Amino acid sequence: MPEPKAVSFPAIRGALKFYQIASVITGVMLLLLCTEMVLKYTPIHLELFAGGSGGFLSFAPVVEGLKGGLESTGDGLNLSMGILVAHGWFYVVYLFACFRVWSLMRWPFPRFILLALGGVVPFLSFIMETRVAREVKAYLVKREAADLDPTSTTPATEGAR
């Protein structure tokens, strides 16, 4: 696999920062979504609403509808649906952030799949964010040190001789 070019190091740092932020937001949204799914689809059968007759924040029961699906009984803003939609859009942003880091670092494609799974497997985005940040930062430090050392025989300097 070819290594990243030294001129792309500032872009890699920016992409990494964007990935870290997107990873945390997506991970939190996924945990909220999982909580919402547990509340709605287990025997608890509740959804979270803002405003409406229940007050500022309230839970409303979810009942079996005439067509066999679950229907909300609450009024106001359905925060459960908002969490679902927000996670979906943040996941798109997260995929873009994963793609930027992956393409700038020139990693193999299976690595991109693993990064993408971070937005759909609970807690994986937090684990991947920590590992990717540590690995990318260590790589950049190592490469910059090797580029400054004229006696180094790393692939980054071999082609320059």
N, C-alpha and C positions, 0 to 999 in steps of 0.2 A: 504494500500500500504506500502511495506517495505521502510524504510528510507535508504539513502546512508550510507555506512560504513565510519567511520572516516579515515581509511587508504586511501580511494579514494578521499579525499579532494584536494590533489595536482593535481590529474588527472582531477578533476572537474574544478579547476581553469584554467588549460591549455586548456581544452575543451571549457570553456566559452570564453577565449580570442580568440581561433580559430573561434568559432561561431560568435563572435562580428565582426571580420574582414571579414569573409565570408558573413555575413549578410549585411554589408555596401557595399561590392563589388557587391553582387547579386542585392541589391536594386538599386544601380546606374545603373547597366547594364539593369535592367528591365525598368527603366525610359528612358534610351536611346532607348531600344527596342520599347517601347510605342511611343516615338517620331518618330522613324523610321516608325512604322506602320501607324501613322497618316499621315506622309508625303507621304507614298506610296499609301495607300488605300483610302484616301479621294480625292476629286476633285483636290487637289494640284498635285498629281502624280509625286513625285520627289524621287530620291535616291541619297545618298551621295557617291562620289567617291574621291579617292586620286590619284594624278598623272593623267596621260592621257592628252588628248588635252585641258581639262578645267583648267589645272594648278594644284597647290598643293592640294587644296580642292575645289570641285565643285559639284553642283547639276546637275543631268541629268534627263530629263523627262522619265517617264515610260509610255509605250503605250500599247494599246490592241493588243495582238498577234493574229496570224492566228487561233490558237487553242482555243481562248477565254480567255487565261490567260494574265497576265501582263508581259511585257518584258522590260528589261532595254535597254536604248539607249546609256548609257555612256561607256567610255573606262577607263582603269586604274583599280585600286583596288577598288572593291565594298565594301565600309565600312558598308553599310546597311546590307549586308550579313554577314560581319565580326562580327557586333554587335549581330546578331541573333545566330551565332555559339558560340561566346564567352559567351553569356548569358546562352546558353544550357549547356556548360561545367561548368561554374561557378555554375549553379544550382545543378549539380551533387555534386560538392564540398560542396555546402551549405547544401544539404540533408545529406551528411556524417557528417557535423558539427552539424546539428540538431540532428541526431541520437546519436552522442557521448554525447551531453549534456542531451538529453532525457533519454538515458539508464543509465548514471552515476547517474542522479538525481532520477531515478526510478519513473518517472512520468507515469500517465496512457496514454494509446495509443491515445485517442483523443487530448491530448496535442501535440503529435508528428505531427498529421495531421495539427493542427493549426500552428505549427512552419514551416512545409513544405509549407503551403499556403503563407508564407511570401515571397517566391521566385516567386510567380505567381500573387499576388495581389499587384498592385502598392502602395507604401508607407508602406505596412504592415510589411516588413522586418525591417524598421527603428523603428516602434512602438514595434514590438516583441523584437528586440534587446535591447531596453531600458528597457522594462518590465522584460525580462528574466535576464538581467544582474543585475538589482536591486534586484529581488527576490532571485537569486542564491547567490549573495554576502551577503544579509541579512540572508539567511538561514545558510550559512557557519559561519558567525559571531555568530549567536545564538547557533548553535550546538557546536562550539568551546568553547564558554563561558560556556555552560552547561556541557561539558566534563571536564572542569577545575574545576567546582564547585562540590565538593563531596557531598553536601547536596541537590543537585538538584534531582528531581524525574521525569526527562524527559525520554522518551523511550530509549534514548541512554545510560543512566546510570542504568536504572532499571534492565536490564539483567545482569549487572556486579555485582550486589549485591548478 
